Amino acid sequence: MTSTSNVRASAPATDNEISSSAAPVIVRPRNAAGNKSDPAWEYAISIDSKSRRVKCKLCNLEFTGNAFRIKHHLAGTNSNVRPCTACPPELRKKMLAITNGLQEKLLKKIHVDINIEGDNHDADVSDGAKGKRKSQVELPRNNMYKRGLTQAKQTTINGAYKKGIRDDACKDISLFFYNNAIPFNVARSDEYLKMFDNAIKHGLGFQPPSYHEIRVKYLDFYYGEISKVVAGYRADWEKYGCTIMTDGWTDRKRRTILNFLVHSPKGTVFLKSIDASDITKTADKIFKMIDDVVVEVGEENVFQIVTDNAANYKAAGKLLMEKRSHLYWTPCAAHCIDLMLEDFEKKIPIHKETIAKGKKITTYIYGRTSLICMLHKFTKNIDLIRPSLTRFATSYLTLGCLNDHQHELIEMFKSSEWKTSKLAKSKEGINVQKIVLNKLFWKNVLNCLRGAFPLVKVLRMMDSEERPAMGHLYEEMDLAKEKIKSNFNGVARSYNPLCNIIDQRWDKQLHRPLHSAGLYLNPKIRYSPGFLDDGEVADGMYDCLLRLVEDPEKRGIIDYQLEDFKARKGNFGNEFATFALGNKTPTQWWESYGNKHKELQWFALRVLSLTCSSSGCERNWSAFERVHTKKRNRLKQVTMNKVVFVMVNSKLGKNKTKRKSASYEIEEINSEGEGEEWIEDVEDEEDEGDDISLDVGQDASIGDVLGDDLELPPIDEEDDDVVEVEENEDEDGDLDDYQDFGLDTILNI
């Protein structure tokens, strides 16, 4: 070696040192041929390094490739290699995550968007394969390994020639959207793409449909076609029975429209709407309208009528049960639970005061543009009001949003931006600042949520269409009460006001025999450890048996077969039925294991398939609002009815977007946790500003707010902090408002 520049002068160089200094160190890529450092080689061996043949250690399959192809083999992507038949699920999941990540990076380089939800957009992909720009393709995850996606396509002469023509057409289409205030997401609908495909097939000279054709000819056509689809649902109504749901809606011309929908396990069908402006308040006429709908659907198919709890609907329901001896009228469970939450706010002073302060915070911020910008700076562009699918429990969802952003709000009102603003010196601004920086307010927020969120969890279940709720309502209400007691560490004077309100609404308004029968026939609950037969539940079940089963002989057979169900005899107690309790719905369980008890199976399926809520009617209001806009307020009711019928029912059978399940668990975290140093104990003076009558988020649909990730700390038994007393409070705690539901008792147990 001639070069010794790297050798230290103070010591002679060894042969090893000279060699290492001269020869460059080559780091081979992990996926290079012959390199076995990649984790994939743990599950495969190289057979022939020259031909790159490898063999899977798990399934012994031989194929040509390297670590990249081994990963695809284990992940089962079918990308140029057969899937491994012996790969454990955990390993397959791990390898699939790796291959998906690599493929997504590759596709993003060529501007192909991956649809994480996996919706079916095959039409989009095929269009892209025919020359559509890659940047315009939204690719389903299950098609991300499709051949040819990563290959660049050469621009054809025809495509280059028509580019200018396409741009002109797209400009006109976009202007049509802008000038007519059409939502941009309409461009993602299947009908939008299909519309252009069919117009292209016609070729030059295509004449778009006229005003009259859209309003009359084709509306009548689709009304007839979709009516045939709805008629196909009758088979499901005959098998499982159905529920007729009705509710009122007031349009822009102050007309009262009654919606009638039919619910069954197959789906909720919009039947019709009636202009009831002059008869809504008359129980007799409401009864007549509902009775006519029962005849239209078929009395033998209708087991239940669900409406809200207004006195006229309740009276109409009683008249209907007197005439139709084999169906029930039941109040909407979601509405009843929402009334319980409203009673919490009205009748429990600490709830009333805390909610009022929470509304004052949000209305003050969202009523001033500068504060909205300031809020976005601290929350990183996240709003306090987040739209969701839930419409009820407005006040407590507002508190939930505030609790989620507690630390951001505190930082904002302690920041220099706030202190130097003019609003910080106003009377109303000072009052809101005192609320936000008051430690007692945030403790009260947690206290309110501890009492309300177990009910909100039940409300969400009743408001969902993911599964029939009839078999769960009774049990879930009991569990909610137990959870409320647990949240207050079993102190009776803390939870009694809440439980008394729940019991009053449950006993006088909500509870019905169908709810008892649903609990009685739910195998998961009946076969759970510690289940005890309750007299009220059994009475309700036999009341349903008498009312819903007309034939006395059939009633006797069902009663006899119930003994086998209670004793888990036959198929009810086999290994499959026991295992299925954890992964099948009650209706699926009865369909699978009730075959040897046909009469009981028929009865159980009809009861457990019923809904507890008329929320489907309220979801239909949005369809009416879209149809009956300010520009179309002269639309005739018959035409509006047809348009809504087509709009709602044309989606039957299509894949529905699953609603995100919300968690309302009380997490075990310290109530005096992070951010306590930002909270000051300040005196809460009486608000002297003007009353704010605007409900929180009126224009932003606070009724659609849901804090899915709300975490509520439990009451800390060792919490000995002394809450400072406000000026208008007595230090001995003799204030009437808090005597029976004292905050000190709740927080210092």
ZAMIMAR-707424 format. One record per residue (C-alpha): x, y, z. Coordinates in pm, whole numbers, padded with zeros to 5 digits, always signed. Layout:
// ZAMIMAR-707424
XYZ ...
// end
This chain:
// ZAMIMAR-707424
+00000+00000+00000 +00145+00341-00093 -00101+00563+00086 -00052+00607+00461 -00247+00927+00516 -00489+00762+00758 -00215+00599+00972 -00138+00765+01303 +00223+00890+01327 +00256+00788+01688 +00222+00414+01618 +00311+00179+01335 +00022+00062+01125 -00084-00299+01128 -00176-00490+00815 -00541-00499+00917 -00552-00127+00975 -00391-00052+00640 -00632-00282+00461 -00942-00138+00628 -00838+00217+00557 -00782+00160+00190 -01072-00064+00096 -01417+00110+00087 -01695-00053+00292 -01982-00167+00068 -02325-00184+00232 -02551-00412+00032 -02921-00326+00005 -03144-00541+00224 -03328-00672-00082 -03012-00735-00289 -02957-01086-00423 -02767-01297-00175 -02830-01060+00115 -03019-01243+00391 -03055-00955+00641 -03415-00879+00538 -03673-01019+00788 -03849-01201+00503 -03559-01450+00480 -03658-01586+00820 -03943-01767+00644 -03769-01875+00320 -03441-02030+00203 -03243-01980-00117 -03225-02293-00334 -03010-02164-00620 -02842-01824-00602 -02784-01812-00979 -03149-01865-01074 -03278-01683-00762 -03503-01978-00675 -03634-01968-00319 -03845-02204-00107 -04100-02108+00159 -04032-02271+00493 -04400-02270+00582 -04572-02420+00275 -04263-02553+00081 -04364-02362-00233 -04073-02294-00469 -04067-01978-00680 -03828-01727-00836 -03775-01401-00651 -03616-01219-00362 -03724-01077-00025 -03983-00849-00193 -04164-01144-00352 -04136-01348-00031 -04326-01072+00152 -04602-01075-00109 -04616-01455-00085 -04663-01438+00294 -04903-01140+00272 -05125-01320+00019 -05153-01026-00222 -05153-01252-00534 -04897-01011-00681 -04685-01230-00915 -04675-01514-00664 -04921-01756-00508 -05025-01688-00146 -04877-01900+00131 -05133-02156+00249 -04967-02212+00587 -04894-01855+00691 -05023-01772+01044 -05279-01486+01055 -05054-01260+01265 -04761-01298+01026 -04986-01245+00722 -05123-00926+00879 -04769-00802+00951 -04645-00870+00598 -04959-00721+00443 -04897-00398+00631 -04541-00387+00493 -04640-00457+00132 -04932-00211+00147 -04700+00060+00271 -04448-00002-00008 -04719-00009-00276 -04886+00308-00146 -04555+00496-00164 -04507+00377-00521 -04860+00472-00629 -04841+00814-00465 -04538+00892-00681 -04758+00852-00988 -05049+01039-00824 -05290+00751-00761 -05501+00804-00448 -05572+00502-00229 -05927+00468-00093 -05860+00342+00262 -06225+00252+00322 -06210+00004+00034 -06527+00128-00140 -06598-00017-00479 -06485+00224-00748 -06397-00023-01018 -06556+00203-01278 -06308+00476-01187 -06014+00239-01224 -06127+00108-01559 -06170+00462-01686 -05819+00541-01572 -05685+00236-01754 -05839+00366-02076 -05643+00689-02073 -05775+00888-01777 -05501+01078-01598 -05362+00893-01297 -05411+01197-01075 -05785+01161-01127 -05806+00799-01013 -05925+00705-00664 -05821+00343-00624 -05979+00093-00382 -05729-00078-00155 -05827-00422-00288 -05719-00309-00640 -05391-00148-00544 -05187-00442-00680 -05366-00446-01016 -05134-00501-01312 -05034-00196-01513 -05101+00061-01243 -04735+00150-01199 -04656+00157-01571 -04645+00499-01734 -04881+00543-02030 -04779+00728-02342 -05005+01014-02448 -05180+00926-02774 -05224+01169-03064 -05602+01143-03022 -05577+01223-02651 -05354+01524-02712 -05588+01653-02985 -05899+01626-02762 -05737+01775-02452 -05853+02126-02538 -06206+02005-02616 -06223+01824-02281 -06105+02135-02096 -06383+02342-02257 -06644+02081-02160 -06512+02061-01802 -06527+02440-01771 -06893+02441-01873 -06976+02156-01633 -06793+02331-01347 -06974+02658-01420 -07303+02467-01406 -07206+02352-01053 -07106+02702-00943 -07406+02892-01077 -07661+02644-00940 -07493+02592-00600 -07455+02217-00655 -07239+02048-00386 -06901+01941-00521 -06934+01587-00385 -07208+01525-00642 -06919+01466-00886 -06833+01152-00686 -07174+00991-00726 -07222+00689-00950 -07509+00861-01130 -07284+01153-01228 -07033+00927-01405 -07300+00706-01559 -07477+01013-01695 -07174+01111-01906 -07107+00754-02017 -07457+00726-02163 -07438+01071-02323 -07109+00971-02493 -07268+00652-02624 -07533+00862-02799 -07267+01066-02974 -07298+01405-03143 -07638+01570-03139 -07746+01448-02793 -08030+01662-02657 -08043+01676-02274 -08381+01614-02104 -08615+01911-02087 -08769+02070-01778 -09096+01881-01834 -08923+01547-01893 -08725+01571-01569 -09021+01694-01366 -09286+01455-01503 -09183+01185-01749 -08870+01045-01589 -08981+01117-01232 -09287+00901-01294 -09068+00634-01455 -08831+00607-01158 -09118+00630-00911 -09270+00323-01077 -08941+00132-01099 -08846+00195-00737 -09199+00109-00625 -09132-00238-00766 -08814-00261-00557 -09003-00156-00245 -09268-00419-00319 -08990-00678-00303 -08941-00591+00063 -09281-00731+00150 -09136-01082+00168 -08912-00962+00450 -09209-00798+00623 -09400-01126+00609 -09108-01325+00751 -08993-01096+01031 -09279-00854+01075 -09219-00481+01052 -09251-00149+01232 -09431+00155+01093 -09255+00476+01195 -09405+00822+01162 -09299+01171+01256 -09377+01528+01153 -09172+01786+00964 -09248+02151+00889 -09136+02286+00551 -09052+02642+00444 -09417+02717+00365 -09508+02618+00723 -09681+02304+00602 -09671+02007+00839 -09560+01695+00655 -09602+01349+00810 -09344+01093+00698 -09431+00723+00702 -09151+00468+00689 -09147+00089+00727 -08860-00073+00913 -08751-00436+00885 -08413-00613+00917 -08362-00574+00542 -08379-00195+00567 -08596+00110+00623 -08827+00199+00335 -08976+00545+00283 -09343+00474+00213 -09501+00817+00165 -09556+01161+00312 -09886+01337+00380 -09963+01707+00409 -10123+01716+00753 -10119+02089+00820 -10483+02102+00925 -10511+01769+01108 -10184+01714+01295 -10328+01815+01633 -10631+01590+01604 -10575+01244+01756 -10871+01089+01568 -10740+01196+01230 -10384+01091+01311 -10527+00753+01406 -10711+00735+01071 -10394+00813+00874 -10183+00556+01061 -10459+00298+01034 -10472+00345+00656 -10096+00284+00640 -10137-00036+00845 -10390-00161+00589 -10155-00066+00305 -09861-00256+00457 -10076-00546+00578 -10207-00583+00933 -10065-00935+00958 -09715-00791+00894 -09725-00496+01136 -09620-00568+01492 -09546-00216+01610 -09615+00153+01550 -09346+00394+01672 -09405+00769+01707 -09283+01045+01933 -09432+01107+02278 -09668+01395+02199 -10010+01362+02361 -10196+01345+02028 -09975+01063+01900 -10012+00879+02230 -10393+00907+02210 -10387+00792+01847 -10172+00495+01949 -10425+00387+02211 -10708+00407+01957 -10505+00199+01716 -10433-00073+01976 -10804-00088+02057 -10894-00147+01694 -10595-00364+01597 -10561-00621+01872 -10241-00777+01739 -10000-00484+01731 -09840-00239+01976 -09794+00135+01983 -09463+00227+02148 -09298+00566+02201 -08965+00641+02034 -08691+00524+02273 -08439+00779+02143 -08686+01060+02210 -08760+00933+02563 -08392+00906+02652 -08333+01254+02513 -08611+01379+02741 -08432+01218+03036 -08121+01414+02950 -08325+01732+02916 -08469+01664+03263 -08114+01638+03398 -08049+01987+03264 -08376+02135+03389 -08410+01970+03731 -08053+01933+03859 -07907+02278+03935 -07542+02189+03882 -07624+02058+03532 -07832+02363+03446 -07564+02606+03558 -07272+02422+03394 -07449+02378+03060 -07546+02746+03056 -07183+02844+03111 -07066+02601+02843 -07308+02753+02594 -07189+03100+02688 -06831+03000+02599 -06913+02856+02258 -07161+03124+02155 -06918+03397+02256 -06631+03245+02055 -06832+03154+01746 -07002+03491+01741 -06670+03668+01675 -06450+03599+01373 -06129+03703+01544 -06187+03455+01826 -06257+03173+01580 -05920+03242+01415 -05753+03252+01755 -05920+02926+01857 -05803+02754+01538 -05448+02858+01617 -05455+02676+01950 -05663+02375+01840 -05474+02335+01510 -05782+02414+01301 -06011+02180+01495 -06350+02328+01581 -06533+02286+01909 -06839+02188+01706 -06786+01875+01498 -07063+01741+01271 -07162+01379+01321 -07455+01143+01277 -07595+01186+01625 -07876+01441+01664 -07967+01416+02032 -07818+01505+02370 -07718+01849+02242 -07619+02001+02574 -07400+01715+02695 -07230+01674+02359 -07147+02046+02381 -06986+01986+02720 -06804+01688+02572 -06652+01907+02300 -06544+02163+02559 -06389+01891+02773 -06195+01758+02472 -06044+02104+02414 -06011+02210+02776 -05635+02270+02769 -05646+02455+02436 -05916+02690+02567 -05721+02759+02884 -05405+02834+02684 -05599+03064+02455 -05747+03273+02736 -05404+03298+02907 -05224+03391+02585 -05085+03733+02496 -05310+03742+02186 -05618+03735+02406 -05485+03969+02673 -05393+04234+02418 -05724+04215+02228 -06011+04459+02283 -06244+04170+02365 -06040+04086+02676 -06139+04422+02824 -06512+04393+02752 -06755+04290+03024 -06869+03982+02839 -06514+03880+02750 -06408+03905+03115 -06702+03687+03220 -06617+03416+02963 -06252+03425+03062 -06346+03371+03425 -06555+03069+03330 -06275+02909+03128 -06010+02971+03393 -06229+02852+03679 -06118+02515+03815 -06463+02454+03960 -06627+02485+03616 -06416+02207+03467 -06485+01982+03765 -06855+02047+03717 -06823+01957+03347 -06677+01620+03440 -06944+01573+03703 -07222+01635+03448 -07067+01398+03195 -07030+01124+03456 -07404+01131+03503 -07510+01180+03140 -07277+00977+02921 -07397+00630+03027 -07737+00739+02893 -07580+00887+02580 -07429+00544+02513 -07777+00388+02523 -07911+00671+02310 -07648+00606+02045 -07744+00237+02039 -08114+00317+01998 -08035+00573+01728 -07829+00326+01526 -07948+00104+01243 -07656-00138+01268 -07864-00392+01460 -08221-00419+01593 -08225-00275+01945 -08537-00445+02085 -08339-00723+02253 -08103-00479+02423 -08296-00176+02550 -08414-00318+02885 -08069-00448+02978 -07884-00140+02856 -08101+00090+03065 -08023-00116+03376 -07651-00112+03291 -07661+00265+03242 -07804+00314+03591 -07541+00084+03739 -07269+00276+03555 -07399+00607+03690 -07390+00465+04043 -07037+00341+03984 -06926+00679+03849 -07030+00839+04179 -06872+00562+04388 -07209+00441+04514 -07297+00758+04707 -07678+00756+04699 -07739+01129+04741 -07514+01191+04438 -07676+00948+04195 -08034+00935+04329 -08151+01256+04153 -08031+01112+03822 -08174+00764+03874 -08509+00904+03992 -08544+01100+03668 -08460+00789+03464 -08710+00575+03658 -08990+00828+03617 -08951+00842+03240 -08901+00465+03214 -09203+00366+03422 -09451+00625+03295 -09344+00664+02936 -09080+00439+02781 -09117+00086+02916 -09343-00145+02713 -09410-00523+02705 -09209-00556+02382 -08897-00439+02565 -08946-00713+02826 -09003-00976+02558 -08687-00864+02380 -08484-00917+02696 -08652-01252+02769 -08573-01388+02420 -08219-01248+02388 -08001-01561+02430 -07683-01371+02510 -07846-01206+02811 -08052-01509+02925 -07755-01744+02916 -07515-01501+03082 -07386-01592+03432 -07600-01458+03713 -07914-01402+03503 -08230-01414+03714 -08588-01429+03586 -08766-01108+03672 -09142-01106+03724 -09187-00783+03528 -08991-00926+03235 -09188-01252+03231 -09520-01065+03253 -09422-00848+02958 -09316-01150+02752 -09648-01331+02808 -09840-01010+02738 -09669-01002+02396 -09744-01370+02342 -10116-01310+02401 -10132-01001+02184 -09909-01096+01893 -10014-01460+01849 -10380-01490+01761 -10412-01871+01751 -10449-02016+02107 -10304-02352+01998 -09995-02183+01857 -09956-01983+02178 -09959-02307+02376 -09689-02461+02155 -09469-02152+02194 -09515-02157+02571 -09415-02524+02581 -09109-02463+02362 -08999-02179+02588 -08914-02440+02852 -08656-02594+02618 -08513-02248+02550 -08481-02169+02922 -08322-02509+02994 -08089-02491+02687 -08214-02823+02555 -08145-02952+02205 -07980-02710+01964 -08012-02427+02217 -07731-02575+02424 -07500-02728+02167 -07141-02620+02119 -07212-02408+01811 -07500-02222+01975 -07288-02151+02283 -06997-02020+02078 -07229-01806+01860 -07360-01612+02159 -07055-01387+02135 -07045-01324+01761 -07403-01342+01630 -07693-01103+01674 -08001-01242+01852 -08191-01273+01521 -07899-01455+01355 -07876-01689+01653 -08246-01778+01637 -08229-01833+01261 -07938-02072+01308 -08041-02273+01614 -08420-02240+01646 -08514-02469+01355 -08641-02750+01578 -08876-02507+01753 -09043-02347+01452 -09323-02168+01635 -09095-02021+01900 -08841-01927+01632 -09112-01740+01440 -09218-01549+01752 -08861-01468+01862 -08758-01343+01519 -09058-01112+01500 -08993-00958+01843 -08614-00928+01816 -08624-00780+01464 -08819-00474+01578 -08668-00130+01617 -08712+00088+01926 -08678+00427+01763 -08833+00640+01490 -08498+00804+01413 -08527+00694+01051 -08801+00955+01007 -08573+01230+01129 -08292+01116+00900 -08542+01159+00620 -08585+01528+00710 -08249+01604+00545 -08382+01457+00220 -08686+01684+00241 -08467+01985+00311 -08252+01910+00007 -08562+01875-00212 -08763+02163-00068 -08509+02444-00077 -08585+02814-00080 -08566+02813-00460 -08819+02531-00481 -09063+02638-00212 -09351+02626-00461 -09295+02257-00528 -09622+02068-00502 -09646+01819-00218 -09720+01530-00456 -09411+01607-00663 -09198+01653-00354 -09324+01318-00221 -09218+01143-00543 -08875+01306-00548 -08805+01209-00186 -08939+00857-00250 -08696+00815-00541 -08406+00981-00357 -08433+00772-00041 -08540+00435-00176 -08306+00431-00477 -08026+00371-00225 -08186+00049-00097 -07956-00247-00146 -07644-00036-00191 -07357-00062+00052 -07425+00167+00346 -07157+00366+00518 -07111+00218+00863 -07153+00465+01139 -06857+00512+01358 -06915+00356+01695 -06864+00595+01979 -06701+00506+02307 -06841+00656+02623 -06630+00468+02875 -06504+00635+03192 -06129+00593+03161 -05915+00537+03468 -05704+00853+03459 -05628+01111+03723 -05889+01387+03740 -05617+01629+03847 -05401+01540+03549 -05215+01733+03287 -05274+02103+03248 -05384+02172+03605 -05125+02445+03632 -05316+02639+03364 -05636+02651+03571 -05678+02933+03816 -05913+02936+04113 -06103+03260+04051 -06417+03400+04198 -06712+03337+03971 -06907+03659+03974 -07266+03679+03856 -07283+03743+03481 -07397+04096+03416 -07397+04083+03037 -07700+04048+02814 -07870+03715+02792 -07763+03506+02497 -08068+03322+02371 -07893+03164+02073 -07841+02792+02126 -07489+02667+02078 -07417+02594+01715 -07763+02672+01580 -07620+02739+01240 -07352+02473+01277 -07587+02186+01375 -07469+02129+01728 -07736+01860+01743 -07505+01667+01511 -07207+01698+01744 -07048+01390+01895 -06724+01367+02087 -06625+01009+02001 -06297+01020+02190 -06417+01175+02516 -06233+01040+02818 -06386+01095+03158 -06177+01045+03472 -06334+00868+03768 -06388+01038+04100 -06062+01019+04292 -06123+00883+04640 -05801+01048+04758 -05886+01388+04613 -05862+01615+04917 -05832+01944+04729 -06040+02220+04880 -06258+02393+04624 -06263+02764+04684 -06603+02902+04775 -06759+03163+04552 -06876+03492+04691 -07243+03401+04667 -07202+03064+04839 -07219+02973+05205 -06904+02803+05333 -07109+02551+05529 -07273+02424+05211 -07626+02528+05305 -07709+02656+04959 -08032+02484+04855 -07922+02430+04495 -07635+02202+04595 -07751+02047+04919 -07879+01717+04774 -07637+01702+04483 -07328+01862+04629 -07011+01889+04424 -06793+01858+04735 -06959+01525+04814 -06899+01400+04460 -06535+01504+04439 -06428+01418+04793 -06567+01072+04865 
// end
